[in-house]
Amino acid sequence: MNHASLTPSPWIVRWSHLLAPGAGVLDVACGSGRHMRWFAERGHAVTGVDRSPDAVDAAAAFGHAVLADIESGPWPFEGQRFGAVVVTNYLWRPRLADIVAAVAPGGVLLYETFAAGNEQVGKPSRPDFLLQPGELPAACAGLRVVAYEDGFLCDPERFVQRIAAVRPQAASAMPPRHLLQAP
């Protein structure tokens, strides 16, 4: 997988229709900004965070880019909510609650990262960086899961868990309709 590429993840593209028009997007561990670019091109205000100065410099071309080490330092978005939070190829368990909490009511969490089994085919291989079975949906308690997958992908070979989940609005008589594919 070429992380320096600006090609967005097919999972993120597939579920991006769940975002409200113009919703603000937070891209966690944004790298060079491939998902910031995707959402900015569709009219969303985008914010990215990464600990690499080079990555933040590149991502700044697409929106607001924040240089922060969210593993060693404070969460730079305390109290802020976003219409979408996007995470790909990143796992730092102590930040999972902050990431989920950053999803605004009616907002979307799009998360895709490596899962147990990946140690059989490549990197990452340390359990610290691999989600265990059911771990991602458990972290999303309080969100409505629209789609979830846990399995193996080819080209390149990897094991992943990925989820598209929505934070409910205030209680309503009828649940919202989340299209399972873009119209």
Backbone bond lengths (Angstrom), bond angles and torsions (degrees), N, CA, C in turn:
res aa  C-N    CA-C-N  psi(-1)  N-CA   C-N-CA  omega(-1)  CA-C   N-CA-C  phi
1 M - - - 1.447 - - 1.525 108.01 -
2 N 1.292 117.68 128.48 1.454 122.68 -179.27 1.523 109.32 -94.09
3 H 1.337 115.48 99.23 1.460 119.70 -176.92 1.518 111.98 -72.38
4 A 1.331 118.27 -20.17 1.456 120.84 178.66 1.532 110.91 -78.80
5 S 1.312 116.61 -13.37 1.464 121.09 178.92 1.527 110.11 -65.80
6 L 1.310 115.54 152.96 1.465 119.41 175.51 1.522 111.59 -97.47
7 T 1.333 117.33 12.66 1.459 121.10 176.44 1.520 108.82 -78.54
8 P 1.335 118.05 122.43 1.460 119.37 -178.66 1.524 112.14 -72.27
9 S 1.300 115.44 157.63 1.457 122.14 176.09 1.531 109.89 -61.67
10 P 1.328 118.06 134.40 1.468 119.75 176.20 1.528 113.08 -57.29
11 W 1.328 117.83 -31.89 1.469 120.88 177.43 1.530 110.54 -64.31
12 I 1.305 116.69 -44.44 1.470 120.81 179.82 1.524 109.81 -64.84
13 V 1.316 116.74 -44.67 1.466 120.92 178.55 1.527 109.90 -60.44
14 R 1.329 116.26 -46.53 1.469 120.41 -176.79 1.517 112.63 -57.14
15 W 1.324 117.78 -39.68 1.466 120.59 -173.53 1.531 113.48 -103.42
16 S 1.309 118.12 4.76 1.470 120.36 -178.41 1.525 112.61 -65.99
17 H 1.334 118.04 -18.12 1.469 119.60 177.89 1.533 112.04 -68.57
18 L 1.332 117.91 -11.07 1.464 120.26 178.55 1.531 112.61 -74.27
19 L 1.328 117.68 -18.51 1.464 120.65 -178.59 1.518 111.15 -71.77
20 A 1.315 115.62 141.69 1.460 120.40 172.74 1.528 108.58 -67.91
21 P 1.324 117.73 146.94 1.472 119.75 177.96 1.531 110.96 -54.36
22 G 1.312 116.17 130.72 1.453 121.62 177.19 1.516 115.44 75.10
23 A 1.327 118.53 5.02 1.467 121.24 -179.47 1.528 110.56 -59.25
24 G 1.320 116.14 140.77 1.458 120.86 174.87 1.516 110.12 -71.61
25 V 1.329 116.31 141.26 1.463 121.92 -175.82 1.528 109.36 -122.42
26 L 1.333 115.67 133.70 1.460 122.33 171.47 1.520 108.01 -108.51
27 D 1.320 117.08 125.10 1.465 123.42 177.09 1.528 107.24 -108.46
28 V 1.335 116.47 109.85 1.458 122.95 -176.69 1.527 108.84 -87.29
29 A 1.339 116.12 133.03 1.463 122.25 -174.90 1.528 108.17 55.19
30 C 1.320 114.58 56.35 1.465 123.25 -168.06 1.521 115.12 -69.30
31 G 1.319 118.36 -15.17 1.463 119.18 -177.13 1.519 110.21 56.16
32 S 1.312 116.81 -138.24 1.465 120.88 -176.85 1.524 113.44 -78.70
33 G 1.327 117.58 0.28 1.459 120.44 171.83 1.515 116.18 97.23
34 R 1.327 118.00 25.47 1.469 118.79 -177.43 1.520 113.05 -60.26
35 H 1.326 117.61 -37.83 1.464 118.99 178.55 1.522 111.54 -82.82
36 M 1.315 117.46 -29.89 1.466 119.73 172.78 1.527 108.96 -59.58
37 R 1.312 116.28 -45.57 1.474 120.55 179.52 1.531 110.51 -60.26
38 W 1.336 116.52 -48.25 1.471 121.77 -178.92 1.534 110.51 -53.49
39 F 1.331 116.59 -49.59 1.461 119.91 -176.40 1.527 112.15 -75.85
40 A 1.320 118.47 -36.03 1.467 120.85 177.19 1.523 110.54 -61.43
41 E 1.327 116.81 -39.81 1.465 120.54 179.02 1.525 112.05 -65.75
42 R 1.315 117.59 -15.09 1.461 122.71 179.07 1.523 112.10 -106.42
43 G 1.325 116.42 16.37 1.449 121.17 172.10 1.516 116.46 88.09
44 H 1.325 118.11 14.38 1.463 121.02 179.49 1.521 110.20 -95.78
45 A 1.324 116.31 141.52 1.459 121.05 169.71 1.520 106.49 -75.38
46 V 1.331 117.26 127.25 1.454 120.39 -173.88 1.524 111.88 -120.57
47 T 1.319 114.09 143.96 1.453 123.32 175.16 1.512 106.81 -129.42
48 G 1.302 116.75 135.44 1.453 121.04 176.45 1.510 110.06 -126.13
49 V 1.312 115.95 152.83 1.460 121.07 176.13 1.521 108.32 -133.32
50 D 1.331 115.38 137.09 1.454 121.46 177.14 1.523 107.47 -155.91
51 R 1.332 116.29 157.59 1.463 119.76 179.24 1.521 112.71 -92.26
52 S 1.327 117.76 -8.35 1.457 121.80 -179.08 1.531 110.57 -90.88
53 P 1.324 117.74 120.43 1.464 119.41 176.99 1.529 113.01 -57.82
54 D 1.336 117.27 -38.38 1.465 120.02 178.85 1.525 110.85 -64.16
55 A 1.328 116.90 -42.41 1.462 120.80 179.05 1.519 110.56 -63.44
56 V 1.316 117.36 -44.85 1.466 121.24 -179.47 1.524 110.50 -63.52
57 D 1.317 117.29 -39.89 1.468 119.94 176.91 1.528 110.94 -60.40
58 A 1.328 117.22 -43.68 1.465 120.80 179.52 1.520 111.33 -68.00
59 A 1.328 117.31 -43.48 1.467 122.00 -177.02 1.532 112.05 -67.50
60 A 1.322 117.32 -27.07 1.462 121.30 -178.34 1.524 112.27 -60.28
61 A 1.324 117.92 -17.98 1.463 120.89 177.27 1.528 111.62 -66.44
62 F 1.333 117.95 -17.43 1.461 121.58 -173.83 1.520 114.24 -111.24
63 G 1.332 117.19 -11.64 1.463 119.69 -178.93 1.513 109.94 170.40
64 H 1.317 115.17 -157.28 1.462 121.88 -179.63 1.527 108.78 -79.79
65 A 1.325 117.46 119.70 1.462 121.79 -178.84 1.523 109.27 -115.41
66 V 1.322 115.82 128.23 1.457 122.89 -175.81 1.526 109.37 -110.42
67 L 1.320 116.11 126.79 1.459 121.94 174.83 1.517 107.74 -88.54
68 A 1.337 117.00 113.36 1.461 121.09 179.75 1.521 109.65 -159.15
69 D 1.310 115.34 140.65 1.463 121.19 173.41 1.525 106.61 -94.70
70 I 1.319 115.95 95.55 1.467 120.32 -174.76 1.529 112.18 -76.70
71 E 1.327 117.43 -4.04 1.457 120.42 175.51 1.518 111.71 -90.14
72 S 1.324 117.49 -32.28 1.465 121.56 -178.01 1.518 113.54 -107.15
73 G 1.324 116.54 -21.49 1.455 120.43 -176.19 1.509 111.55 -114.56
74 P 1.325 115.75 -172.29 1.468 120.19 -178.96 1.533 111.84 -72.83
75 W 1.311 115.66 158.75 1.458 122.93 173.62 1.519 107.27 -72.42
76 P 1.339 118.96 116.74 1.466 121.18 -172.91 1.533 114.47 -76.26
77 F 1.334 117.98 0.03 1.466 120.56 -175.93 1.526 112.04 -119.56
78 E 1.325 116.03 25.87 1.463 121.03 -179.05 1.528 110.01 -52.68
79 G 1.326 116.12 126.31 1.461 122.01 178.43 1.515 114.47 80.93
80 Q 1.327 119.08 -6.02 1.459 121.52 179.31 1.528 109.92 -92.58
81 R 1.334 115.75 146.42 1.463 121.60 177.93 1.523 108.63 -126.24
82 F 1.317 115.62 147.04 1.457 122.03 -176.49 1.526 109.75 -127.32
83 G 1.321 116.21 149.95 1.455 121.32 176.92 1.510 112.33 -67.79
84 A 1.323 117.01 -19.75 1.462 122.07 173.73 1.521 108.69 -154.10
85 V 1.319 114.44 142.46 1.459 121.56 171.45 1.526 106.23 -122.96
86 V 1.327 115.25 127.24 1.458 122.66 -175.57 1.523 108.30 -118.21
87 V 1.330 115.83 131.58 1.464 121.74 176.75 1.522 107.88 -138.79
88 T 1.330 117.00 125.77 1.467 120.43 174.20 1.522 109.24 -134.85
89 N 1.320 114.76 139.75 1.463 122.16 175.61 1.519 113.17 54.91
90 Y 1.332 115.89 39.82 1.459 120.21 -179.26 1.522 109.09 -148.84
91 L 1.329 115.55 136.64 1.462 121.49 175.34 1.515 109.42 -148.30
92 W 1.312 115.54 120.84 1.464 122.87 170.35 1.520 104.70 -139.71
93 R 1.332 115.39 96.36 1.462 121.34 -171.46 1.526 114.58 -51.17
94 P 1.337 119.53 -38.74 1.466 118.10 179.33 1.536 114.08 -61.68
95 R 1.332 118.70 -15.85 1.467 122.60 179.83 1.530 112.98 -100.85
96 L 1.312 119.28 -5.59 1.467 120.41 -177.41 1.525 112.22 -55.87
97 A 1.321 117.84 -44.37 1.472 120.21 -179.44 1.524 110.87 -63.17
98 D 1.333 118.02 -40.01 1.474 120.88 178.27 1.524 111.08 -64.79
99 I 1.330 116.05 -40.45 1.464 120.86 -179.82 1.523 110.05 -63.14
100 V 1.314 117.57 -48.15 1.471 121.18 179.55 1.527 110.36 -65.00
101 A 1.327 117.87 -40.14 1.467 121.27 -179.69 1.528 112.44 -65.14
102 A 1.329 117.74 -22.38 1.466 121.35 -179.30 1.528 112.86 -75.70
103 V 1.325 118.00 -7.67 1.464 121.76 178.89 1.528 108.48 -80.99
104 A 1.325 116.48 121.07 1.464 122.54 -178.79 1.531 110.46 -72.13
105 P 1.343 117.65 159.79 1.467 119.39 171.68 1.533 109.81 -54.86
106 G 1.323 115.77 130.33 1.455 121.19 -175.70 1.512 113.51 82.09
107 G 1.342 116.74 -4.31 1.452 122.08 -178.43 1.516 112.41 -84.89
108 V 1.327 115.10 172.95 1.459 122.73 -171.52 1.526 110.29 -123.71
109 L 1.325 116.07 138.96 1.453 122.20 168.88 1.522 107.57 -108.09
110 L 1.323 116.34 123.04 1.461 122.77 174.56 1.521 106.62 -117.77
111 Y 1.327 116.25 111.23 1.464 121.32 -172.48 1.518 108.77 -132.27
112 E 1.327 115.84 132.98 1.462 122.17 177.67 1.524 108.58 -147.11
113 T 1.338 115.74 121.56 1.457 118.55 177.22 1.518 110.21 -153.59
114 F 1.309 115.48 179.43 1.452 122.39 -173.71 1.523 111.59 -71.97
115 A 1.331 115.07 150.04 1.456 121.70 -176.38 1.525 110.47 -128.23
116 A 1.324 114.08 165.24 1.457 120.92 175.74 1.522 109.17 -51.50
117 G 1.305 115.98 138.17 1.456 122.95 -173.88 1.518 110.32 111.24
118 N 1.332 116.69 -26.88 1.461 119.98 -178.19 1.525 111.93 -62.93
119 E 1.329 116.63 -25.69 1.463 119.65 178.62 1.531 111.62 -61.69
120 Q 1.324 117.97 -17.73 1.466 122.55 178.40 1.531 112.69 -79.35
121 V 1.340 116.55 -20.64 1.468 119.51 -173.34 1.526 114.55 -121.46
122 G 1.329 117.98 -9.50 1.458 118.43 -179.62 1.512 113.37 159.25
123 K 1.310 114.67 -155.85 1.461 122.76 -178.67 1.530 109.40 -98.83
124 P 1.332 118.18 150.08 1.457 125.44 -6.07 1.524 111.53 -69.70
125 S 1.321 114.62 153.42 1.462 119.58 -178.66 1.526 112.35 -125.51
126 R 1.330 117.71 -11.79 1.472 120.68 179.22 1.525 109.82 -77.05
127 P 1.319 117.23 136.01 1.474 120.70 179.41 1.532 113.62 -54.79
128 D 1.334 117.40 -27.46 1.476 120.72 178.36 1.518 111.96 -58.63
129 F 1.340 116.89 -25.99 1.457 121.46 -174.83 1.526 113.47 -111.38
130 L 1.338 116.29 13.39 1.462 121.00 -178.47 1.528 109.46 -124.96
131 L 1.318 116.17 123.86 1.456 120.41 176.40 1.527 110.03 -66.88
132 Q 1.304 115.65 140.67 1.458 121.80 175.79 1.529 109.04 -87.19
133 P 1.344 118.22 159.95 1.465 119.96 -179.14 1.538 111.98 -52.25
134 G 1.327 115.16 129.03 1.461 121.81 178.42 1.519 115.78 75.87
135 E 1.319 118.40 -0.20 1.461 120.81 -175.97 1.532 113.01 -67.15
136 L 1.308 117.72 -40.48 1.465 119.87 -178.03 1.528 111.84 -67.49
137 P 1.336 120.17 -47.58 1.471 118.21 176.66 1.531 112.37 -61.16
138 A 1.321 117.58 -35.40 1.463 120.09 178.54 1.525 110.81 -63.34
139 A 1.333 116.91 -37.38 1.468 120.77 178.77 1.524 111.77 -68.60
140 C 1.325 116.50 -19.21 1.465 121.86 -177.31 1.525 112.68 -97.56
141 A 1.313 117.80 19.00 1.463 120.29 177.05 1.527 108.49 -53.97
142 G 1.309 116.38 134.34 1.463 121.01 -177.19 1.516 112.55 97.54
143 L 1.317 117.68 -13.35 1.456 121.64 174.74 1.529 108.50 -104.28
144 R 1.314 115.99 153.51 1.463 120.64 175.98 1.526 107.89 -91.26
145 V 1.327 116.26 116.05 1.459 121.06 -178.99 1.528 108.76 -76.98
146 V 1.319 115.49 121.59 1.460 122.09 177.71 1.528 109.51 -92.96
147 A 1.334 116.82 -37.89 1.456 121.25 179.49 1.522 108.82 -151.89
148 Y 1.330 114.89 143.53 1.465 120.91 178.22 1.515 108.28 -148.82
149 E 1.321 116.08 137.37 1.453 121.82 175.16 1.520 109.43 -137.51
150 D 1.317 115.20 145.01 1.455 122.62 176.51 1.517 106.06 -142.14
151 G 1.334 116.89 107.66 1.448 117.77 -178.05 1.517 113.07 179.43
152 F 1.312 114.10 -158.70 1.461 122.96 -172.50 1.523 110.43 -105.81
153 L 1.330 116.17 138.02 1.458 122.81 174.90 1.521 109.03 -122.91
154 C 1.321 115.93 147.93 1.468 121.97 177.48 1.529 109.25 -99.98
155 D 1.302 115.88 161.65 1.460 123.96 168.41 1.522 114.36 58.48
156 P 1.306 117.89 70.90 1.452 128.06 -4.27 1.535 111.30 -82.21
157 E 1.314 115.38 158.89 1.455 120.03 179.04 1.523 110.04 -65.39
158 R 1.340 114.40 131.21 1.469 119.89 179.26 1.520 109.30 -166.75
159 F 1.325 114.62 154.45 1.457 122.35 172.56 1.521 106.85 -103.41
160 V 1.326 117.24 133.28 1.464 121.25 -177.60 1.526 111.09 -137.20
161 Q 1.319 113.65 157.99 1.456 122.45 160.98 1.518 105.00 -120.57
162 R 1.330 115.15 142.00 1.459 119.21 178.03 1.520 108.73 -149.54
163 I 1.332 112.60 147.90 1.455 118.76 -174.34 1.523 109.90 -143.78
164 A 1.305 114.91 146.27 1.467 123.11 167.65 1.519 104.36 -122.84
165 A 1.317 116.42 118.17 1.462 120.93 -175.66 1.517 109.72 -139.45
166 V 1.331 115.76 148.16 1.462 122.62 -175.63 1.529 109.35 -120.53
167 R 1.339 115.69 135.13 1.468 119.27 173.49 1.523 107.27 -80.53
168 P 1.322 117.92 123.75 1.466 119.92 -178.91 1.532 112.13 -60.55
169 Q 1.328 114.21 148.64 1.458 120.80 169.91 1.519 106.68 -73.79
170 A 1.307 117.23 -174.67 1.464 120.46 173.99 1.526 108.24 -55.66
171 A 1.315 116.31 153.98 1.464 121.34 -177.84 1.528 110.32 -51.20
172 S 1.337 115.04 136.62 1.455 120.04 177.42 1.520 108.23 -139.54
173 A 1.313 115.79 162.87 1.463 121.23 -177.07 1.522 111.12 -67.98
174 M 1.323 117.47 -33.64 1.464 120.55 -176.83 1.522 109.49 -120.53
175 P 1.342 117.37 130.30 1.464 118.21 177.87 1.520 110.70 -65.28
176 P 1.344 116.96 151.12 1.460 119.56 179.13 1.515 110.77 -66.92
177 R 1.323 115.22 155.39 1.457 120.93 177.51 1.512 108.45 -95.75
178 H 1.313 116.12 115.19 1.463 121.93 177.56 1.515 106.84 -107.48
179 L 1.321 115.63 106.73 1.458 120.90 -178.87 1.523 109.95 -60.89
180 L 1.313 116.39 136.32 1.449 121.39 -179.22 1.525 112.47 -82.75
181 Q 1.310 116.59 -5.29 1.460 120.92 170.10 1.520 107.39 -154.54
182 A 1.305 114.78 155.55 1.456 119.83 -178.82 1.518 109.51 -64.60
183 P 1.343 117.18 143.80 1.466 119.75 179.10 1.516 111.41 -66.36
